[in-house]
Amino acid sequence: MTALRSLRLKKNADRRLKAGHLWLYSNEIDTKTTPLKDFAAGEQAVVEAANGKAMGVAYVNAHSLICARMVSRDVGMQLDRSLLVHRLNQALSLRQRLFARPFYRLVHGEGDLLPGLVIDRFDDVLVVQLNTAGMEALREPLLDALDKVMSPRAIVLRHDTSGRRMEGLEGGVEVLGDEPPERIELEENGVRFVAPLLDGQKTGWFYDHRPNRAWLNAQVEGKRVLDLFSYVGGWGVQAAAHGASEVLCVDSSERALQGVEENAGLNGLEERVAVGECDAFEALAALKADDERFDVVILDPPAFIKKRKDMASGERAYSRLNREAMRLLGRDGLLVSASCSMHLGMDRLTDVVRGAARHQDRHAQVIYQGHQGADHPVHPAIAETSYLKALGVRVFRD
């Protein structure tokens, strides 16, 4: 085992680590004693409190605001192939406890004590994101560990993430093992889908909304449904499969809507699922102009608030979206309002919905509050790992 250098913290900068947090910021490091610039990107180091007491092992990147991420509380245990195998087995045992079919997020970064690593499983194909320099440095031991634990047929390395760009890492997409198809089949809530693994959004699919979609599936029988920001139909096609009379999926991507049509066809739902290529806000205005009405409107937009400085403009965008969506609901309708912006808490999303309802002179009842699925575990010391919110809201008039 390679001897590790020390990374010394400033006085009192160890409080969050003692509380269980895994991140260190550059302004918390005693750079006079242990200059950050001396560490190679991804190098592992023993983290020390200001008094010299060892607190664990972290990997370091001086070029990132989060300059170090803890990988072990045992100073004698580096993150190597052996520990990777152990952590992967821990992650796999949780998912096997939760799911009967092999379609889920296998590793969710800090939530699985593997900061910077995301792995989605599509049966014997894995889509992997190495989002930090520390994980990039462990690429070969990780691939060996995945082979031992999972024996995947193919691994798709999605290097095209914003996290990698922020860490100064190269982009692109790489396929290891057997060449997987451009689109691969999966199953969610009893419905079949094809996901674009090589060029789709993120890893190609969004497993995180599985429980929220399951809740909605029980509410849609005989309903007319509008699915905005539909991507390849995760919400809309499931709604049709669970009895919705008519579903309109709207997205600005022609490629995504081709996926909607393919997934509708895969489940024999072509006659009940229609698509519209349009910006969501423009679609809302056009549908209102045509006096269209829906029983259910689903809002699952991309993150409008990616950084704290985006809070004001992002909240305005969420408010406008929810206001305009409510205008399309019938006298007694159901709105699903979701946000993947970690900076927008559930209380603020609820307030956005409240304000939108009052703007339309309607009443709102929150009848469902949902979060990310259990295969996206939350680290209790890291608020940022709890990012997904979904509200089911009954919107009605007197």
C-alpha positions in Angstrom: 0.0 0.0 0.0 1.4 3.4 -1.0 2.1 5.7 1.9 -0.1 8.7 1.8 0.8 12.4 2.4 -1.2 14.5 4.8 -3.8 17.1 4.2 -4.1 19.4 7.2 -7.3 21.3 8.1 -7.5 24.8 9.6 -8.7 25.2 13.2 -12.3 24.1 13.6 -12.6 23.0 10.0 -13.1 19.4 11.1 -16.6 20.0 12.5 -18.5 18.9 9.4 -16.4 15.8 9.0 -17.0 14.9 12.6 -20.8 15.2 11.9 -20.4 12.7 9.0 -19.9 15.0 6.0 -17.6 13.8 3.2 -16.6 17.1 1.6 -13.8 19.5 2.2 -13.6 23.0 0.6 -10.4 24.7 -0.4 -10.8 27.5 2.2 -10.8 24.9 5.0 -7.3 23.6 4.2 -4.2 24.8 6.0 -2.3 25.5 2.8 0.8 26.8 4.5 1.3 23.4 6.2 0.0 21.3 3.3 -0.2 23.3 0.0 -3.0 22.1 -2.2 -1.0 22.7 -5.3 1.5 20.0 -4.3 -1.2 17.3 -4.7 -1.8 15.6 -8.1 -5.4 15.7 -9.2 -7.1 12.6 -7.7 -4.3 11.8 -5.3 -5.4 10.2 -2.0 -4.3 11.8 1.3 -4.7 11.3 5.0 -6.9 14.2 6.3 -5.7 15.6 9.6 -7.4 18.0 12.0 -5.5 21.2 12.9 -4.0 19.4 15.9 -2.6 16.7 13.7 -5.1 14.0 14.5 -5.8 11.7 11.5 -9.5 11.7 10.5 -9.5 9.4 7.5 -8.6 9.2 3.8 -9.8 11.5 1.0 -8.9 12.1 -2.6 -7.8 15.6 -3.6 -8.3 18.0 -6.5 -6.9 21.4 -5.9 -8.7 22.7 -9.0 -12.2 22.0 -7.6 -14.2 24.1 -5.1 -14.8 20.8 -3.3 -11.1 20.1 -3.0 -11.3 16.8 -1.2 -13.8 14.0 -0.7 -13.6 11.4 2.1 -13.5 7.8 1.0 -12.7 6.1 4.3 -12.7 6.9 8.0 -10.0 4.3 8.5 -6.6 6.0 7.9 -5.2 2.6 7.0 -7.7 1.9 4.3 -7.2 3.5 0.9 -9.8 3.4 -1.8 -8.4 0.6 -4.0 -9.7 -2.4 -5.8 -10.4 -4.3 -2.5 -12.4 -1.5 -1.0 -14.2 -0.8 -4.3 -15.3 -4.5 -4.4 -16.6 -4.2 -0.9 -18.5 -1.0 -1.5 -19.9 -2.3 -4.8 -21.1 -5.4 -3.0 -22.8 -3.3 -0.3 -24.5 -1.2 -3.1 -25.6 -4.3 -5.0 -27.1 -6.0 -1.9 -29.3 -3.0 -1.2 -30.6 -3.0 -4.8 -31.2 -6.7 -4.8 -33.2 -6.2 -1.6 -35.3 -3.5 -3.2 -35.9 -4.7 -6.8 -36.8 -8.0 -8.4 -35.5 -6.9 -11.8 -32.0 -5.7 -12.7 -32.9 -2.2 -13.7 -31.8 0.5 -11.2 -29.1 2.9 -10.1 -26.4 0.7 -8.7 -24.2 3.4 -7.3 -25.3 6.9 -6.3 -22.1 8.7 -5.4 -21.8 9.9 -1.8 -25.0 8.1 -0.9 -23.1 4.8 -1.5 -19.9 6.1 0.0 -18.3 6.3 -3.5 -18.2 10.1 -4.1 -18.0 11.1 -7.7 -19.2 7.7 -9.0 -22.6 7.1 -10.7 -23.6 3.7 -12.2 -26.9 2.8 -13.7 -27.7 -0.8 -14.4 -29.5 -2.1 -17.4 -29.4 -5.8 -16.8 -25.9 -6.9 -18.0 -25.0 -3.4 -19.3 -23.7 -0.7 -17.0 -23.5 3.0 -17.7 -20.8 4.6 -15.6 -20.0 8.3 -14.9 -16.6 9.1 -13.3 -17.4 12.7 -12.3 -14.3 13.6 -10.3 -10.6 13.4 -10.7 -10.4 11.1 -7.8 -12.7 8.6 -9.5 -11.0 9.0 -12.8 -7.7 8.1 -11.1 -9.3 4.9 -10.0 -10.7 3.9 -13.4 -8.7 0.7 -13.8 -9.2 -0.7 -10.3 -12.9 0.2 -10.6 -13.3 -1.6 -13.9 -11.6 -4.7 -12.3 -13.9 -4.4 -9.3 -17.0 -4.2 -11.5 -15.9 -7.3 -13.5 -15.5 -9.2 -10.2 -18.8 -8.1 -8.7 -21.1 -7.8 -11.7 -19.4 -9.5 -14.8 -21.2 -7.0 -17.1 -21.4 -7.7 -20.8 -20.6 -4.1 -21.6 -19.8 -0.9 -19.8 -20.6 2.5 -21.3 -18.4 5.3 -19.9 -20.4 8.6 -20.1 -17.7 11.2 -19.8 -20.0 14.0 -21.1 -21.0 15.4 -17.7 -20.9 18.9 -16.3 -19.2 17.4 -13.2 -16.2 16.2 -15.2 -15.9 19.6 -17.0 -15.8 21.3 -13.6 -13.0 18.9 -12.5 -11.0 19.6 -15.6 -11.5 16.2 -17.1 -12.0 15.2 -20.8 -15.4 14.4 -22.2 -16.8 11.9 -24.7 -18.4 8.5 -24.6 -16.5 5.2 -24.4 -17.7 1.6 -24.7 -15.9 -1.3 -23.1 -16.6 -5.0 -23.7 -19.3 -6.1 -26.1 -20.7 -3.2 -28.2 -24.1 -2.5 -26.7 -27.0 -1.4 -28.9 -27.6 2.4 -29.1 -30.8 1.8 -27.3 -31.4 -0.9 -24.6 -34.6 -2.3 -23.2 -35.5 -1.9 -19.5 -38.6 -2.3 -17.4 -40.1 0.1 -14.9 -43.3 -0.3 -12.9 -44.3 -3.2 -15.2 -43.9 -1.1 -18.4 -41.3 -1.8 -21.1 -39.0 1.0 -22.4 -36.0 1.5 -24.6 -33.4 4.0 -23.4 -30.7 5.7 -25.5 -27.6 4.8 -23.5 -24.9 6.4 -25.8 -26.4 9.8 -26.6 -29.4 10.2 -24.3 -29.7 12.5 -21.3 -27.4 11.7 -18.3 -27.1 7.9 -18.3 -30.0 7.4 -20.8 -32.8 7.0 -18.2 -34.0 8.6 -15.0 -34.6 5.8 -12.5 -35.0 8.4 -9.7 -38.7 9.2 -10.4 -39.8 5.5 -10.3 -41.8 5.7 -7.1 -43.4 9.0 -8.1 -44.4 7.6 -11.5 -45.8 4.6 -9.7 -48.0 6.9 -7.5 -49.3 8.7 -10.6 -50.0 5.5 -12.4 -52.8 4.8 -9.9 -54.4 8.1 -10.6 -54.7 8.3 -14.4 -57.3 5.7 -15.5 -59.6 7.3 -18.0 -57.8 10.7 -17.8 -56.5 13.0 -20.4 -52.8 13.6 -19.6 -50.2 16.2 -20.7 -46.6 15.3 -20.1 -44.2 18.3 -20.5 -40.5 17.8 -20.7 -41.4 14.2 -21.6 -37.9 13.0 -22.7 -38.6 9.4 -24.0 -41.9 9.0 -22.2 -41.1 7.8 -18.7 -44.2 9.5 -17.3 -46.5 9.7 -20.3 -46.1 6.1 -21.6 -46.6 4.7 -18.1 -49.7 6.8 -17.7 -51.1 5.3 -20.9 -50.1 1.8 -19.9 -52.1 2.3 -16.7 -55.3 3.4 -18.3 -55.0 7.1 -19.3 -57.4 7.6 -22.2 -55.1 10.0 -24.1 -51.6 11.3 -23.5 -49.7 14.1 -25.1 -46.0 14.1 -24.7 -44.2 17.4 -25.3 -40.4 17.9 -25.6 -38.1 20.2 -27.5 -36.0 17.3 -28.8 -37.1 15.4 -31.9 -34.9 12.5 -30.9 -36.5 12.2 -27.5 -40.0 12.2 -29.1 -38.9 9.4 -31.4 -38.2 7.5 -28.2 -41.7 8.3 -27.0 -43.2 6.8 -30.1 -40.9 3.8 -29.9 -41.8 3.2 -26.3 -45.5 3.6 -26.9 -45.3 1.1 -29.7 -43.3 -1.3 -27.5 -46.3 -1.4 -25.2 -49.0 -1.4 -27.9 -50.1 2.2 -27.0 -49.6 4.0 -30.3 -53.2 5.1 -30.5 -53.3 6.7 -27.0 -49.9 8.5 -27.1 -49.3 11.6 -29.2 -46.2 13.7 -29.4 -45.5 17.4 -29.9 -42.1 18.9 -30.6 -42.0 22.3 -28.9 -40.6 24.4 -26.1 -42.6 23.8 -23.0 -43.6 27.4 -22.4 -44.6 27.8 -26.0 -46.6 24.6 -25.9 -48.5 25.8 -22.8 -49.4 29.1 -24.5 -50.5 27.3 -27.8 -52.6 24.8 -25.9 -54.3 27.5 -23.9 -55.0 29.5 -27.1 -56.6 26.4 -28.5 -58.7 26.1 -25.3 -57.3 22.6 -24.6 -58.0 21.0 -21.2 -56.4 18.1 -19.4 -57.2 16.1 -16.4 -53.6 15.6 -15.4 -50.5 17.8 -16.2 -47.0 16.5 -15.5 -44.1 19.0 -15.0 -40.7 17.4 -14.8 -38.4 20.1 -16.1 -34.6 20.1 -16.1 -32.9 21.9 -13.2 -33.8 25.6 -13.4 -31.5 26.3 -10.4 -28.0 24.8 -11.0 -26.2 27.2 -8.7 -27.2 29.3 -5.7 -26.9 32.4 -7.8 -29.7 31.1 -10.0 -32.2 31.0 -7.2 -34.2 34.1 -8.1 -34.4 33.5 -11.8 -35.0 29.8 -11.2 -37.9 30.3 -8.8 -39.5 32.7 -11.3 -39.2 30.0 -14.0 -40.8 27.3 -11.7 -43.6 29.8 -10.8 -44.4 30.7 -14.4 -44.4 27.0 -15.4 -46.8 26.0 -12.7 -49.1 29.0 -13.3 -49.4 28.3 -17.0 -49.8 24.5 -16.4 -52.7 25.1 -14.1 -54.5 27.1 -16.7 -54.8 23.9 -18.8 -56.4 21.9 -16.0 -60.1 21.3 -15.9 -62.3 22.3 -13.0 -60.9 19.5 -10.8 -57.5 18.4 -12.1 -54.3 16.9 -10.9 -50.9 18.6 -11.3 -47.6 16.7 -10.8 -44.9 19.3 -10.1 -41.3 18.1 -9.9 -37.9 19.7 -9.4 -34.4 18.1 -9.6 -32.8 21.4 -8.5 -31.1 20.5 -5.2 -31.2 24.2 -4.2 -35.0 24.3 -4.3 -36.3 22.6 -1.2 -39.7 20.9 -0.9 -41.0 23.8 1.1 -40.1 26.3 -1.6 -41.6 24.0 -4.3 -44.8 23.8 -2.2 -44.8 27.6 -2.0 -44.4 27.9 -5.8 -47.5 25.7 -6.2 -49.4 27.7 -3.6 -48.6 30.9 -5.4 -49.5 29.5 -8.8 -52.9 28.3 -7.5 -53.7 31.7 -5.9 -52.7 33.5 -9.1 -55.3 31.4 -11.0 -57.8 31.9 -8.2 -57.9 28.2 -7.5 -57.5 26.0 -4.5 -54.6 23.5 -4.1 -54.4 20.4 -2.1 -51.1 18.6 -1.8 -52.1 14.9 -1.8 -48.6 13.5 -2.5 -45.0 14.3 -1.6 -42.4 12.3 -3.3 -38.6 12.1 -3.4 -36.0 10.2 -5.3 -36.2 6.4 -5.3 -34.4 4.2 -2.7 -31.7 3.3 -5.3 -30.7 7.0 -5.0 -29.9 6.9 -1.2 -29.5 10.1 0.6 -26.4 10.7 2.7 -27.9 12.1 6.0 -25.0 14.6 6.5 -25.0 15.9 2.9 -28.2 17.9 2.1 -27.2 18.1 -1.6 -27.8 14.3 -2.0 -31.5 14.9 -1.4 -32.2 16.6 -4.7 -35.5 15.3 -6.2 -38.9 16.6 -5.2 -42.4 15.7 -6.6 -45.7 17.0 -5.6 -49.1 15.6 -6.5 -51.5 18.5 -6.3 -55.3 18.5 -6.6 -56.2 21.9 -8.2 -59.9 22.8 -8.1 -62.4 25.7 -8.1 -65.2 26.4 -5.6 
